[in-house]
Amino acid sequence: MKLWVDDIRVPPEGWLWAKTAREAIDILASLEIDEVSLDHDLGEPIEVVGSGYEVACFLEERAVNGLAVPSVIRIHSANPVGRQQMTAAIESIQRLTSCIQRLNR
């Protein structure tokens, strides 16, 4: 399954659509998602809807705890600062999953 996280842009055909960080986190916690694509700005007020960075942090926490994360994590955000923050989280996830895979060999 694929998850599209964006409050405005319509997902590609066949993707689940989450418009808030909470929706995305709930889906990621309950379904097996193979691919996720993140927007950073998910609307206003940010205190209610959250951001794509919160979703990336949730995935990073899962990786730290040895839980499954999507094998493909993409960013489609136009926000340069948000993109940079999410990229850092994704790089951390990749390092963590790589280390866990090496330890499990």
C-alpha positions as CSV (number, residue, x, y, z in Angstrom):
1,M,0.0,0.0,0.0
2,K,1.1,3.6,-0.7
3,L,0.3,6.6,1.4
4,W,0.1,10.2,0.2
5,V,0.3,12.9,2.9
6,D,-0.9,16.3,1.6
7,D,-3.8,18.6,2.5
8,I,-4.3,20.0,-1.1
9,R,-2.7,18.0,-3.8
10,V,-4.7,14.9,-4.9
11,P,-2.8,11.7,-4.7
12,P,-1.9,9.5,-7.6
13,E,-4.4,6.8,-8.4
14,G,-4.2,3.9,-6.0
15,W,-2.7,5.8,-3.1
16,L,-4.3,6.2,0.3
17,W,-4.7,9.9,1.2
18,A,-4.0,11.5,4.6
19,K,-4.6,15.2,4.9
20,T,-3.2,15.7,8.5
21,A,-0.2,14.3,10.4
22,R,-2.6,12.5,12.8
23,E,-4.4,10.7,9.9
24,A,-1.0,9.7,8.4
25,I,0.4,8.5,11.7
26,D,-2.8,6.5,12.4
27,I,-2.6,4.8,9.0
28,L,1.1,4.1,9.4
29,A,0.6,2.6,12.8
30,S,-2.2,0.3,11.7
31,L,-1.5,-0.7,8.1
32,E,1.4,-2.1,6.2
33,I,2.6,0.8,4.1
34,D,5.3,0.2,1.5
35,E,5.7,3.7,0.2
36,V,4.9,7.1,1.6
37,S,5.2,10.6,0.0
38,L,5.2,13.6,2.3
39,D,4.2,17.2,2.0
40,H,5.4,19.4,4.8
41,D,2.7,22.1,5.1
42,L,-0.6,20.4,5.9
43,G,-2.7,23.5,6.4
44,E,-3.7,25.7,9.3
45,P,-3.7,25.7,12.2
46,I,-0.5,23.7,12.4
47,E,-1.1,22.9,16.0
48,V,-4.1,20.9,14.9
49,V,-3.1,19.4,11.5
50,G,0.6,19.0,12.1
51,S,3.2,18.7,9.5
52,G,5.0,16.2,7.3
53,Y,8.0,16.6,9.6
54,E,5.9,15.1,12.5
55,V,5.1,12.1,10.3
56,A,8.8,11.7,9.4
57,C,9.7,11.9,13.2
58,F,7.1,9.2,13.9
59,L,8.7,7.0,11.3
60,E,12.1,7.7,12.8
61,E,10.9,6.7,16.2
62,R,9.5,3.5,14.8
63,A,12.9,2.8,13.2
64,V,14.7,3.4,16.5
65,N,12.4,0.9,18.1
66,G,13.0,-1.7,15.4
67,L,9.5,-1.4,14.0
68,A,8.6,-1.6,10.4
69,V,8.8,1.6,8.3
70,P,7.9,2.0,4.6
71,S,10.8,0.9,2.3
72,V,10.3,4.0,0.2
73,I,9.9,7.4,1.8
74,R,9.6,10.4,-0.6
75,I,9.1,14.1,-0.2
76,H,7.0,16.1,-2.6
77,S,6.9,19.4,-0.5
78,A,7.8,22.7,-2.0
79,N,8.8,24.1,1.4
80,P,12.6,24.2,1.4
81,V,13.1,24.3,5.2
82,G,10.5,21.6,5.7
83,R,12.1,19.5,3.0
84,Q,15.5,19.8,4.7
85,Q,14.1,18.7,8.1
86,M,12.3,15.8,6.6
87,T,15.3,14.8,4.6
88,A,17.4,14.7,7.8
89,A,14.8,12.4,9.5
90,I,14.7,10.1,6.4
91,E,18.5,9.9,6.3
92,S,18.4,8.9,10.0
93,I,15.7,6.2,9.3
94,Q,17.9,4.8,6.5
95,R,21.0,4.7,8.8
96,L,19.0,3.0,11.5
97,T,17.4,0.4,9.3
98,S,20.7,-0.3,7.6
99,C,22.3,-0.9,11.0
100,I,19.5,-3.1,12.2
101,Q,19.7,-5.2,9.0
102,R,23.4,-5.7,9.4
103,L,23.0,-6.7,13.1
104,N,20.3,-9.3,12.1
105,R,22.5,-11.0,9.6
